[in-house]
Structures are given as C-alpha cells and as structure tokens.
Amino acid sequence: DTDRALVLLEEYCKRLKKPEEQQLKKAIRKVMGIFKSSLFQALLGSFTKKATRHGAISHPSLPAAAVYDVLGCPKN
C-alpha cells in the first residue's frame, strides 16, 4: 500500500546524510509528495481495480512493492 511505501521512503531518507546524497533525498521527497497526492491515489485506485478485474495483479500493494524493488529491501 501507499502508506507502507511512504514509511519505507521516509526511513531511507533518514539515512541520506552525506552532501552527495542530498539530490537523491530531494528526488525521493518529490516521489513521496506524489504518492500523497489525491490525483495519484485516484489513479492508483483506478489502475488497481482494472488490473485486478483482468487478473493482472493479485496483490494491491503496488507502491510498496515498487519501493522494495528500487531500494533493494527484502520483502516481508
């Protein structure tokens, strides 16, 4: 879910302290803002409904799964 993705991104941002990591931190914060937007939530809801109807996905946690993949986190 989006909330879990936001938690993971926030945890990752807290580890970015070096000056050369600040650009990445800024980009991640932008992504977090997008995840929080009502437009993103509406689009995600629409996509999830359509994909589930067509059997394309079986798990509704798309944002969290994407963050796990990008950050290389183990999936629980």
N, CA, C and O atoms as a Maestro MAE file, in Angstrom:
{
 s_m_m2io_version
 :::
 2.0.0
}

f_m_ct {
 s_m_title
 :::
 protein
 m_atom[304] {
  # First column is atom index #
  i_m_mmod_type
  r_m_x_coord
  r_m_y_coord
  r_m_z_coord
  i_m_residue_number
  s_m_chain_name
  s_m_pdb_residue_name
  s_m_pdb_atom_name
  i_m_atomic_number
  :::
  1 25 0.820 -1.180 0.000 1 A "ASP " " N  " 7
  2 3 0.000 0.000 0.000 1 A "ASP " " CA " 6
  3 2 0.867 1.247 0.000 1 A "ASP " " C  " 6
  4 15 2.062 1.189 0.286 1 A "ASP " " O  " 8
  5 25 0.265 2.344 -0.316 2 A "THR " " N  " 7
  6 3 0.989 3.613 -0.419 2 A "THR " " CA " 6
  7 2 1.579 4.034 0.923 2 A "THR " " C  " 6
  8 15 2.689 4.563 0.977 2 A "THR " " O  " 8
  9 25 0.843 3.803 1.995 3 A "ASP " " N  " 7
  10 3 1.349 4.186 3.318 3 A "ASP " " CA " 6
  11 2 2.642 3.451 3.650 3 A "ASP " " C  " 6
  12 15 3.573 4.044 4.195 3 A "ASP " " O  " 8
  13 25 2.703 2.181 3.329 4 A "ARG " " N  " 7
  14 3 3.918 1.403 3.594 4 A "ARG " " CA " 6
  15 2 5.078 1.906 2.737 4 A "ARG " " C  " 6
  16 15 6.214 1.985 3.206 4 A "ARG " " O  " 8
  17 25 4.791 2.242 1.495 5 A "ALA " " N  " 7
  18 3 5.828 2.797 0.617 5 A "ALA " " CA " 6
  19 2 6.362 4.102 1.185 5 A "ALA " " C  " 6
  20 15 7.569 4.345 1.160 5 A "ALA " " O  " 8
  21 25 5.478 4.934 1.693 6 A "LEU " " N  " 7
  22 3 5.899 6.216 2.271 6 A "LEU " " CA " 6
  23 2 6.771 6.000 3.501 6 A "LEU " " C  " 6
  24 15 7.757 6.712 3.694 6 A "LEU " " O  " 8
  25 25 6.421 5.033 4.329 7 A "VAL " " N  " 7
  26 3 7.227 4.721 5.515 7 A "VAL " " CA " 6
  27 2 8.623 4.278 5.092 7 A "VAL " " C  " 6
  28 15 9.619 4.729 5.659 7 A "VAL " " O  " 8
  29 25 8.699 3.400 4.102 8 A "LEU " " N  " 7
  30 3 9.997 2.923 3.618 8 A "LEU " " CA " 6
  31 2 10.842 4.057 3.038 8 A "LEU " " C  " 6
  32 15 12.044 4.139 3.289 8 A "LEU " " O  " 8
  33 25 10.209 4.913 2.274 9 A "LEU " " N  " 7
  34 3 10.937 6.043 1.693 9 A "LEU " " CA " 6
  35 2 11.430 7.002 2.771 9 A "LEU " " C  " 6
  36 15 12.550 7.506 2.693 9 A "LEU " " O  " 8
  37 25 10.605 7.250 3.764 10 A "GLU " " N  " 7
  38 3 10.999 8.135 4.863 10 A "GLU " " CA " 6
  39 2 12.173 7.548 5.634 10 A "GLU " " C  " 6
  40 15 13.108 8.267 5.987 10 A "GLU " " O  " 8
  41 25 12.131 6.253 5.896 11 A "GLU " " N  " 7
  42 3 13.241 5.593 6.589 11 A "GLU " " CA " 6
  43 2 14.529 5.691 5.772 11 A "GLU " " C  " 6
  44 15 15.604 5.931 6.321 11 A "GLU " " O  " 8
  45 25 14.410 5.507 4.475 12 A "TYR " " N  " 7
  46 3 15.580 5.588 3.601 12 A "TYR " " CA " 6
  47 2 16.130 7.015 3.588 12 A "TYR " " C  " 6
  48 15 17.344 7.213 3.624 12 A "TYR " " O  " 8
  49 25 15.244 8.003 3.537 13 A "CYS " " N  " 7
  50 3 15.675 9.409 3.524 13 A "CYS " " CA " 6
  51 2 16.454 9.770 4.780 13 A "CYS " " C  " 6
  52 15 17.402 10.553 4.727 13 A "CYS " " O  " 8
  53 25 16.057 9.205 5.895 14 A "LYS " " N  " 7
  54 3 16.740 9.495 7.158 14 A "LYS " " CA " 6
  55 2 18.190 9.040 7.133 14 A "LYS " " C  " 6
  56 15 19.023 9.577 7.863 14 A "LYS " " O  " 8
  57 25 18.497 8.050 6.294 15 A "ARG " " N  " 7
  58 3 19.873 7.549 6.188 15 A "ARG " " CA " 6
  59 2 20.732 8.367 5.224 15 A "ARG " " C  " 6
  60 15 21.952 8.204 5.187 15 A "ARG " " O  " 8
  61 25 20.100 9.241 4.446 16 A "LEU " " N  " 7
  62 3 20.837 10.036 3.462 16 A "LEU " " CA " 6
  63 2 21.313 11.331 4.110 16 A "LEU " " C  " 6
  64 15 20.561 12.302 4.203 16 A "LEU " " O  " 8
  65 25 22.555 11.338 4.552 17 A "LYS " " N  " 7
  66 3 23.086 12.485 5.283 17 A "LYS " " CA " 6
  67 2 24.269 13.154 4.587 17 A "LYS " " C  " 6
  68 15 24.570 14.317 4.856 17 A "LYS " " O  " 8
  69 25 24.933 12.434 3.703 18 A "LYS " " N  " 7
  70 3 26.110 12.972 3.035 18 A "LYS " " CA " 6
  71 2 25.693 14.048 2.033 18 A "LYS " " C  " 6
  72 15 24.603 13.980 1.465 18 A "LYS " " O  " 8
  73 25 26.551 15.034 1.816 19 A "PRO " " N  " 7
  74 3 26.218 16.098 0.851 19 A "PRO " " CA " 6
  75 2 25.900 15.562 -0.547 19 A "PRO " " C  " 6
  76 15 25.014 16.084 -1.225 19 A "PRO " " O  " 8
  77 25 26.614 14.530 -0.976 20 A "GLU " " N  " 7
  78 3 26.375 13.989 -2.318 20 A "GLU " " CA " 6
  79 2 25.060 13.206 -2.405 20 A "GLU " " C  " 6
  80 15 24.625 12.863 -3.504 20 A "GLU " " O  " 8
  81 25 24.433 12.925 -1.286 21 A "GLU " " N  " 7
  82 3 23.164 12.206 -1.269 21 A "GLU " " CA " 6
  83 2 21.941 13.129 -1.218 21 A "GLU " " C  " 6
  84 15 20.803 12.666 -1.297 21 A "GLU " " O  " 8
  85 25 22.182 14.411 -1.087 22 A "GLN " " N  " 7
  86 3 21.073 15.345 -0.915 22 A "GLN " " CA " 6
  87 2 20.197 15.480 -2.159 22 A "GLN " " C  " 6
  88 15 18.994 15.715 -2.043 22 A "GLN " " O  " 8
  89 25 20.776 15.337 -3.331 23 A "GLN " " N  " 7
  90 3 19.980 15.383 -4.557 23 A "GLN " " CA " 6
  91 2 19.035 14.180 -4.613 23 A "GLN " " C  " 6
  92 15 17.872 14.318 -4.993 23 A "GLN " " O  " 8
  93 25 19.531 13.015 -4.240 24 A "LEU " " N  " 7
  94 3 18.693 11.819 -4.181 24 A "LEU " " CA " 6
  95 2 17.589 11.995 -3.146 24 A "LEU " " C  " 6
  96 15 16.439 11.630 -3.390 24 A "LEU " " O  " 8
  97 25 17.940 12.553 -1.993 25 A "LYS " " N  " 7
  98 3 16.960 12.788 -0.931 25 A "LYS " " CA " 6
  99 2 15.846 13.721 -1.418 25 A "LYS " " C  " 6
  100 15 14.669 13.498 -1.134 25 A "LYS " " O  " 8
  101 25 16.228 14.751 -2.143 26 A "LYS " " N  " 7
  102 3 15.248 15.694 -2.693 26 A "LYS " " CA " 6
  103 2 14.318 14.993 -3.688 26 A "LYS " " C  " 6
  104 15 13.110 15.229 -3.688 26 A "LYS " " O  " 8
  105 25 14.886 14.136 -4.528 27 A "ALA " " N  " 7
  106 3 14.080 13.398 -5.514 27 A "ALA " " CA " 6
  107 2 13.118 12.440 -4.817 27 A "ALA " " C  " 6
  108 15 11.962 12.314 -5.223 27 A "ALA " " O  " 8
  109 25 13.585 11.775 -3.782 28 A "ILE " " N  " 7
  110 3 12.723 10.853 -3.038 28 A "ILE " " CA " 6
  111 2 11.591 11.619 -2.373 28 A "ILE " " C  " 6
  112 15 10.455 11.147 -2.355 28 A "ILE " " O  " 8
  113 25 11.878 12.775 -1.835 29 A "ARG " " N  " 7
  114 3 10.828 13.594 -1.210 29 A "ARG " " CA " 6
  115 2 9.779 14.020 -2.243 29 A "ARG " " C  " 6
  116 15 8.595 14.125 -1.921 29 A "ARG " " O  " 8
  117 25 10.215 14.263 -3.482 30 A "LYS " " N  " 7
  118 3 9.259 14.577 -4.552 30 A "LYS " " CA " 6
  119 2 8.333 13.394 -4.810 30 A "LYS " " C  " 6
  120 15 7.120 13.558 -4.941 30 A "LYS " " O  " 8
  121 25 8.917 12.205 -4.882 31 A "VAL " " N  " 7
  122 3 8.128 10.988 -5.089 31 A "VAL " " CA " 6
  123 2 7.139 10.821 -3.942 31 A "VAL " " C  " 6
  124 15 5.984 10.458 -4.163 31 A "VAL " " O  " 8
  125 25 7.585 11.083 -2.733 32 A "MET " " N  " 7
  126 3 6.699 10.977 -1.574 32 A "MET " " CA " 6
  127 2 5.519 11.950 -1.702 32 A "MET " " C  " 6
  128 15 4.386 11.610 -1.363 32 A "MET " " O  " 8
  129 25 5.793 13.133 -2.181 33 A "GLY " " N  " 7
  130 3 4.723 14.104 -2.390 33 A "GLY " " CA " 6
  131 2 3.719 13.617 -3.427 33 A "GLY " " C  " 6
  132 15 2.514 13.822 -3.286 33 A "GLY " " O  " 8
  133 25 4.228 12.976 -4.461 34 A "ILE " " N  " 7
  134 3 3.350 12.422 -5.497 34 A "ILE " " CA " 6
  135 2 2.489 11.313 -4.910 34 A "ILE " " C  " 6
  136 15 1.283 11.262 -5.155 34 A "ILE " " O  " 8
  137 25 3.111 10.416 -4.128 35 A "PHE " " N  " 7
  138 3 2.347 9.330 -3.507 35 A "PHE " " CA " 6
  139 2 1.231 9.867 -2.619 35 A "PHE " " C  " 6
  140 15 0.173 9.247 -2.508 35 A "PHE " " O  " 8
  141 25 1.461 11.016 -1.988 36 A "LYS " " N  " 7
  142 3 0.470 11.597 -1.076 36 A "LYS " " CA " 6
  143 2 -0.632 12.363 -1.811 36 A "LYS " " C  " 6
  144 15 -1.666 12.676 -1.221 36 A "LYS " " O  " 8
  145 25 -0.418 12.665 -3.083 37 A "SER " " N  " 7
  146 3 -1.392 13.479 -3.814 37 A "SER " " CA " 6
  147 2 -2.697 12.735 -4.069 37 A "SER " " C  " 6
  148 15 -2.718 11.517 -4.250 37 A "SER " " O  " 8
  149 25 -3.771 13.493 -4.078 38 A "SER " " N  " 7
  150 3 -5.082 12.880 -4.326 38 A "SER " " CA " 6
  151 2 -5.181 12.357 -5.757 38 A "SER " " C  " 6
  152 15 -5.868 11.365 -6.005 38 A "SER " " O  " 8
  153 25 -4.507 13.008 -6.697 39 A "LEU " " N  " 7
  154 3 -4.517 12.535 -8.080 39 A "LEU " " CA " 6
  155 2 -3.869 11.153 -8.171 39 A "LEU " " C  " 6
  156 15 -4.422 10.252 -8.802 39 A "LEU " " O  " 8
  157 25 -2.713 10.980 -7.550 40 A "PHE " " N  " 7
  158 3 -2.041 9.678 -7.576 40 A "PHE " " CA " 6
  159 2 -2.920 8.607 -6.944 40 A "PHE " " C  " 6
  160 15 -3.052 7.508 -7.482 40 A "PHE " " O  " 8
  161 25 -3.520 8.930 -5.805 41 A "GLN " " N  " 7
  162 3 -4.379 7.965 -5.120 41 A "GLN " " CA " 6
  163 2 -5.553 7.546 -6.008 41 A "GLN " " C  " 6
  164 15 -5.918 6.372 -6.058 41 A "GLN " " O  " 8
  165 25 -6.136 8.522 -6.704 42 A "ALA " " N  " 7
  166 3 -7.260 8.212 -7.595 42 A "ALA " " CA " 6
  167 2 -6.810 7.337 -8.761 42 A "ALA " " C  " 6
  168 15 -7.486 6.370 -9.110 42 A "ALA " " O  " 8
  169 25 -5.675 7.673 -9.360 43 A "LEU " " N  " 7
  170 3 -5.153 6.883 -10.472 43 A "LEU " " CA " 6
  171 2 -4.776 5.474 -10.024 43 A "LEU " " C  " 6
  172 15 -5.049 4.502 -10.727 43 A "LEU " " O  " 8
  173 25 -4.159 5.368 -8.878 44 A "LEU " " N  " 7
  174 3 -3.775 4.063 -8.351 44 A "LEU " " CA " 6
  175 2 -5.011 3.210 -8.092 44 A "LEU " " C  " 6
  176 15 -5.036 2.025 -8.425 44 A "LEU " " O  " 8
  177 25 -6.028 3.813 -7.502 45 A "GLY " " N  " 7
  178 3 -7.257 3.084 -7.243 45 A "GLY " " CA " 6
  179 2 -7.894 2.583 -8.519 45 A "GLY " " C  " 6
  180 15 -8.361 1.446 -8.579 45 A "GLY " " O  " 8
  181 25 -7.917 3.424 -9.542 46 A "SER " " N  " 7
  182 3 -8.495 3.048 -10.832 46 A "SER " " CA " 6
  183 2 -7.683 1.934 -11.476 46 A "SER " " C  " 6
  184 15 -8.248 0.964 -11.981 46 A "SER " " O  " 8
  185 25 -6.363 2.067 -11.461 47 A "PHE " " N  " 7
  186 3 -5.490 1.052 -12.054 47 A "PHE " " CA " 6
  187 2 -5.642 -0.279 -11.332 47 A "PHE " " C  " 6
  188 15 -5.753 -1.330 -11.964 47 A "PHE " " O  " 8
  189 25 -5.648 -0.227 -10.000 48 A "THR " " N  " 7
  190 3 -5.740 -1.450 -9.209 48 A "THR " " CA " 6
  191 2 -7.044 -2.182 -9.491 48 A "THR " " C  " 6
  192 15 -7.055 -3.404 -9.634 48 A "THR " " O  " 8
  193 25 -8.140 -1.439 -9.571 49 A "LYS " " N  " 7
  194 3 -9.439 -2.055 -9.862 49 A "LYS " " CA " 6
  195 2 -9.428 -2.735 -11.228 49 A "LYS " " C  " 6
  196 15 -9.870 -3.876 -11.365 49 A "LYS " " O  " 8
  197 25 -8.920 -2.026 -12.241 50 A "LYS " " N  " 7
  198 3 -8.874 -2.588 -13.596 50 A "LYS " " CA " 6
  199 2 -7.956 -3.799 -13.669 50 A "LYS " " C  " 6
  200 15 -8.319 -4.826 -14.242 50 A "LYS " " O  " 8
  201 25 -6.775 -3.677 -13.092 51 A "ALA " " N  " 7
  202 3 -5.801 -4.768 -13.155 51 A "ALA " " CA " 6
  203 2 -6.301 -5.993 -12.401 51 A "ALA " " C  " 6
  204 15 -6.096 -7.122 -12.846 51 A "ALA " " O  " 8
  205 25 -6.948 -5.779 -11.278 52 A "THR " " N  " 7
  206 3 -7.484 -6.897 -10.512 52 A "THR " " CA " 6
  207 2 -8.601 -7.600 -11.284 52 A "THR " " C  " 6
  208 15 -8.688 -8.828 -11.288 52 A "THR " " O  " 8
  209 25 -9.449 -6.809 -11.934 53 A "ARG " " N  " 7
  210 3 -10.537 -7.379 -12.741 53 A "ARG " " CA " 6
  211 2 -9.997 -8.260 -13.849 53 A "ARG " " C  " 6
  212 15 -10.581 -9.295 -14.173 53 A "ARG " " O  " 8
  213 25 -8.876 -7.846 -14.431 54 A "HIS " " N  " 7
  214 3 -8.304 -8.577 -15.562 54 A "HIS " " CA " 6
  215 2 -7.290 -9.633 -15.124 54 A "HIS " " C  " 6
  216 15 -6.674 -10.291 -15.962 54 A "HIS " " O  " 8
  217 25 -7.121 -9.792 -13.826 55 A "GLY " " N  " 7
  218 3 -6.202 -10.801 -13.315 55 A "GLY " " CA " 6
  219 2 -4.745 -10.448 -13.490 55 A "GLY " " C  " 6
  220 15 -3.881 -11.319 -13.392 55 A "GLY " " O  " 8
  221 25 -4.452 -9.170 -13.750 56 A "ALA " " N  " 7
  222 3 -3.064 -8.765 -13.983 56 A "ALA " " CA " 6
  223 2 -2.265 -8.679 -12.693 56 A "ALA " " C  " 6
  224 15 -1.046 -8.846 -12.705 56 A "ALA " " O  " 8
  225 25 -2.936 -8.422 -11.588 57 A "ILE " " N  " 7
  226 3 -2.242 -8.364 -10.304 57 A "ILE " " CA " 6
  227 2 -3.052 -9.129 -9.275 57 A "ILE " " C  " 6
  228 15 -4.277 -9.222 -9.365 57 A "ILE " " O  " 8
  229 25 -2.359 -9.665 -8.313 58 A "SER " " N  " 7
  230 3 -3.056 -10.363 -7.244 58 A "SER " " CA " 6
  231 2 -2.783 -9.709 -5.903 58 A "SER " " C  " 6
  232 15 -3.338 -10.127 -4.887 58 A "SER " " O  " 8
  233 25 -1.930 -8.682 -5.885 59 A "HIS " " N  " 7
  234 3 -1.576 -8.015 -4.644 59 A "HIS " " CA " 6
  235 2 -1.763 -6.512 -4.805 59 A "HIS " " C  " 6
  236 15 -1.198 -5.920 -5.724 59 A "HIS " " O  " 8
  237 25 -2.549 -5.881 -3.923 60 A "PRO " " N  " 7
  238 3 -2.842 -4.464 -4.076 60 A "PRO " " CA " 6
  239 2 -1.738 -3.517 -3.632 60 A "PRO " " C  " 6
  240 15 -1.911 -2.304 -3.744 60 A "PRO " " O  " 8
  241 25 -0.611 -4.015 -3.133 61 A "SER " " N  " 7
  242 3 0.437 -3.162 -2.593 61 A "SER " " CA " 6
  243 2 1.472 -2.768 -3.638 61 A "SER " " C  " 6
  244 15 2.663 -3.017 -3.449 61 A "SER " " O  " 8
  245 25 1.040 -2.163 -4.727 62 A "LEU " " N  " 7
  246 3 1.956 -1.790 -5.805 62 A "LEU " " CA " 6
  247 2 3.009 -0.767 -5.398 62 A "LEU " " C  " 6
  248 15 4.185 -0.988 -5.685 62 A "LEU " " O  " 8
  249 25 2.653 0.349 -4.740 63 A "PRO " " N  " 7
  250 3 3.696 1.316 -4.378 63 A "PRO " " CA " 6
  251 2 4.748 0.727 -3.451 63 A "PRO " " C  " 6
  252 15 5.939 0.972 -3.637 63 A "PRO " " O  " 8
  253 25 4.332 -0.038 -2.466 64 A "ALA " " N  " 7
  254 3 5.298 -0.628 -1.546 64 A "ALA " " CA " 6
  255 2 6.196 -1.614 -2.277 64 A "ALA " " C  " 6
  256 15 7.405 -1.636 -2.042 64 A "ALA " " O  " 8
  257 25 5.632 -2.424 -3.153 65 A "ALA " " N  " 7
  258 3 6.431 -3.389 -3.909 65 A "ALA " " CA " 6
  259 2 7.460 -2.670 -4.775 65 A "ALA " " C  " 6
  260 15 8.600 -3.120 -4.890 65 A "ALA " " O  " 8
  261 25 7.066 -1.567 -5.379 66 A "ALA " " N  " 7
  262 3 7.994 -0.800 -6.212 66 A "ALA " " CA " 6
  263 2 9.129 -0.238 -5.372 66 A "ALA " " C  " 6
  264 15 10.284 -0.261 -5.797 66 A "ALA " " O  " 8
  265 25 8.813 0.265 -4.190 67 A "VAL " " N  " 7
  266 3 9.851 0.812 -3.311 67 A "VAL " " CA " 6
  267 2 10.794 -0.296 -2.860 67 A "VAL " " C  " 6
  268 15 12.008 -0.096 -2.830 67 A "VAL " " O  " 8
  269 25 10.257 -1.456 -2.511 68 A "TYR " " N  " 7
  270 3 11.115 -2.580 -2.132 68 A "TYR " " CA " 6
  271 2 12.095 -2.888 -3.250 68 A "TYR " " C  " 6
  272 15 13.283 -3.088 -3.000 68 A "TYR " " O  " 8
  273 25 11.606 -2.927 -4.479 69 A "ASP " " N  " 7
  274 3 12.461 -3.244 -5.617 69 A "ASP " " CA " 6
  275 2 13.530 -2.180 -5.825 69 A "ASP " " C  " 6
  276 15 14.701 -2.506 -6.020 69 A "ASP " " O  " 8
  277 25 13.142 -0.925 -5.787 70 A "VAL " " N  " 7
  278 3 14.074 0.176 -6.038 70 A "VAL " " CA " 6
  279 2 15.140 0.237 -4.952 70 A "VAL " " C  " 6
  280 15 16.319 0.425 -5.251 70 A "VAL " " O  " 8
  281 25 14.738 0.081 -3.700 71 A "LEU " " N  " 7
  282 3 15.679 0.214 -2.590 71 A "LEU " " CA " 6
  283 2 16.409 -1.086 -2.283 71 A "LEU " " C  " 6
  284 15 17.336 -1.099 -1.473 71 A "LEU " " O  " 8
  285 25 15.999 -2.178 -2.922 72 A "GLY " " N  " 7
  286 3 16.642 -3.459 -2.682 72 A "GLY " " CA " 6
  287 2 16.328 -4.026 -1.320 72 A "GLY " " C  " 6
  288 15 17.136 -4.762 -0.755 72 A "GLY " " O  " 8
  289 25 15.165 -3.695 -0.780 73 A "CYS " " N  " 7
  290 3 14.762 -4.178 0.545 73 A "CYS " " CA " 6
  291 2 14.209 -5.599 0.422 73 A "CYS " " C  " 6
  292 15 13.617 -5.965 -0.594 73 A "CYS " " O  " 8
  293 25 14.412 -6.387 1.472 74 A "PRO " " N  " 7
  294 3 13.769 -7.706 1.468 74 A "PRO " " CA " 6
  295 2 12.266 -7.536 1.636 74 A "PRO " " C  " 6
  296 15 11.816 -6.678 2.395 74 A "PRO " " O  " 8
  297 25 11.506 -8.334 0.943 75 A "LYS " " N  " 7
  298 3 10.042 -8.277 1.030 75 A "LYS " " CA " 6
  299 2 9.594 -9.190 2.148 75 A "LYS " " C  " 6
  300 15 9.960 -10.365 2.182 75 A "LYS " " O  " 8
  301 25 8.806 -8.657 3.059 76 A "ASN " " N  " 7
  302 3 8.306 -9.449 4.194 76 A "ASN " " CA " 6
  303 2 7.014 -10.104 3.851 76 A "ASN " " C  " 6
  304 15 6.441 -10.811 4.679 76 A "ASN " " O  " 8
  :::
 }
 m_bond[303] {
  # First column is bond index #
  i_m_from
  i_m_to
  i_m_order
  :::
  1 1 2 1
  2 2 3 1
  3 3 4 2
  4 3 5 1
  5 5 6 1
  6 6 7 1
  7 7 8 2
  8 7 9 1
  9 9 10 1
  10 10 11 1
  11 11 12 2
  12 11 13 1
  13 13 14 1
  14 14 15 1
  15 15 16 2
  16 15 17 1
  17 17 18 1
  18 18 19 1
  19 19 20 2
  20 19 21 1
  21 21 22 1
  22 22 23 1
  23 23 24 2
  24 23 25 1
  25 25 26 1
  26 26 27 1
  27 27 28 2
  28 27 29 1
  29 29 30 1
  30 30 31 1
  31 31 32 2
  32 31 33 1
  33 33 34 1
  34 34 35 1
  35 35 36 2
  36 35 37 1
  37 37 38 1
  38 38 39 1
  39 39 40 2
  40 39 41 1
  41 41 42 1
  42 42 43 1
  43 43 44 2
  44 43 45 1
  45 45 46 1
  46 46 47 1
  47 47 48 2
  48 47 49 1
  49 49 50 1
  50 50 51 1
  51 51 52 2
  52 51 53 1
  53 53 54 1
  54 54 55 1
  55 55 56 2
  56 55 57 1
  57 57 58 1
  58 58 59 1
  59 59 60 2
  60 59 61 1
  61 61 62 1
  62 62 63 1
  63 63 64 2
  64 63 65 1
  65 65 66 1
  66 66 67 1
  67 67 68 2
  68 67 69 1
  69 69 70 1
  70 70 71 1
  71 71 72 2
  72 71 73 1
  73 73 74 1
  74 74 75 1
  75 75 76 2
  76 75 77 1
  77 77 78 1
  78 78 79 1
  79 79 80 2
  80 79 81 1
  81 81 82 1
  82 82 83 1
  83 83 84 2
  84 83 85 1
  85 85 86 1
  86 86 87 1
  87 87 88 2
  88 87 89 1
  89 89 90 1
  90 90 91 1
  91 91 92 2
  92 91 93 1
  93 93 94 1
  94 94 95 1
  95 95 96 2
  96 95 97 1
  97 97 98 1
  98 98 99 1
  99 99 100 2
  100 99 101 1
  101 101 102 1
  102 102 103 1
  103 103 104 2
  104 103 105 1
  105 105 106 1
  106 106 107 1
  107 107 108 2
  108 107 109 1
  109 109 110 1
  110 110 111 1
  111 111 112 2
  112 111 113 1
  113 113 114 1
  114 114 115 1
  115 115 116 2
  116 115 117 1
  117 117 118 1
  118 118 119 1
  119 119 120 2
  120 119 121 1
  121 121 122 1
  122 122 123 1
  123 123 124 2
  124 123 125 1
  125 125 126 1
  126 126 127 1
  127 127 128 2
  128 127 129 1
  129 129 130 1
  130 130 131 1
  131 131 132 2
  132 131 133 1
  133 133 134 1
  134 134 135 1
  135 135 136 2
  136 135 137 1
  137 137 138 1
  138 138 139 1
  139 139 140 2
  140 139 141 1
  141 141 142 1
  142 142 143 1
  143 143 144 2
  144 143 145 1
  145 145 146 1
  146 146 147 1
  147 147 148 2
  148 147 149 1
  149 149 150 1
  150 150 151 1
  151 151 152 2
  152 151 153 1
  153 153 154 1
  154 154 155 1
  155 155 156 2
  156 155 157 1
  157 157 158 1
  158 158 159 1
  159 159 160 2
  160 159 161 1
  161 161 162 1
  162 162 163 1
  163 163 164 2
  164 163 165 1
  165 165 166 1
  166 166 167 1
  167 167 168 2
  168 167 169 1
  169 169 170 1
  170 170 171 1
  171 171 172 2
  172 171 173 1
  173 173 174 1
  174 174 175 1
  175 175 176 2
  176 175 177 1
  177 177 178 1
  178 178 179 1
  179 179 180 2
  180 179 181 1
  181 181 182 1
  182 182 183 1
  183 183 184 2
  184 183 185 1
  185 185 186 1
  186 186 187 1
  187 187 188 2
  188 187 189 1
  189 189 190 1
  190 190 191 1
  191 191 192 2
  192 191 193 1
  193 193 194 1
  194 194 195 1
  195 195 196 2
  196 195 197 1
  197 197 198 1
  198 198 199 1
  199 199 200 2
  200 199 201 1
  201 201 202 1
  202 202 203 1
  203 203 204 2
  204 203 205 1
  205 205 206 1
  206 206 207 1
  207 207 208 2
  208 207 209 1
  209 209 210 1
  210 210 211 1
  211 211 212 2
  212 211 213 1
  213 213 214 1
  214 214 215 1
  215 215 216 2
  216 215 217 1
  217 217 218 1
  218 218 219 1
  219 219 220 2
  220 219 221 1
  221 221 222 1
  222 222 223 1
  223 223 224 2
  224 223 225 1
  225 225 226 1
  226 226 227 1
  227 227 228 2
  228 227 229 1
  229 229 230 1
  230 230 231 1
  231 231 232 2
  232 231 233 1
  233 233 234 1
  234 234 235 1
  235 235 236 2
  236 235 237 1
  237 237 238 1
  238 238 239 1
  239 239 240 2
  240 239 241 1
  241 241 242 1
  242 242 243 1
  243 243 244 2
  244 243 245 1
  245 245 246 1
  246 246 247 1
  247 247 248 2
  248 247 249 1
  249 249 250 1
  250 250 251 1
  251 251 252 2
  252 251 253 1
  253 253 254 1
  254 254 255 1
  255 255 256 2
  256 255 257 1
  257 257 258 1
  258 258 259 1
  259 259 260 2
  260 259 261 1
  261 261 262 1
  262 262 263 1
  263 263 264 2
  264 263 265 1
  265 265 266 1
  266 266 267 1
  267 267 268 2
  268 267 269 1
  269 269 270 1
  270 270 271 1
  271 271 272 2
  272 271 273 1
  273 273 274 1
  274 274 275 1
  275 275 276 2
  276 275 277 1
  277 277 278 1
  278 278 279 1
  279 279 280 2
  280 279 281 1
  281 281 282 1
  282 282 283 1
  283 283 284 2
  284 283 285 1
  285 285 286 1
  286 286 287 1
  287 287 288 2
  288 287 289 1
  289 289 290 1
  290 290 291 1
  291 291 292 2
  292 291 293 1
  293 293 294 1
  294 294 295 1
  295 295 296 2
  296 295 297 1
  297 297 298 1
  298 298 299 1
  299 299 300 2
  300 299 301 1
  301 301 302 1
  302 302 303 1
  303 303 304 2
  :::
 }
}
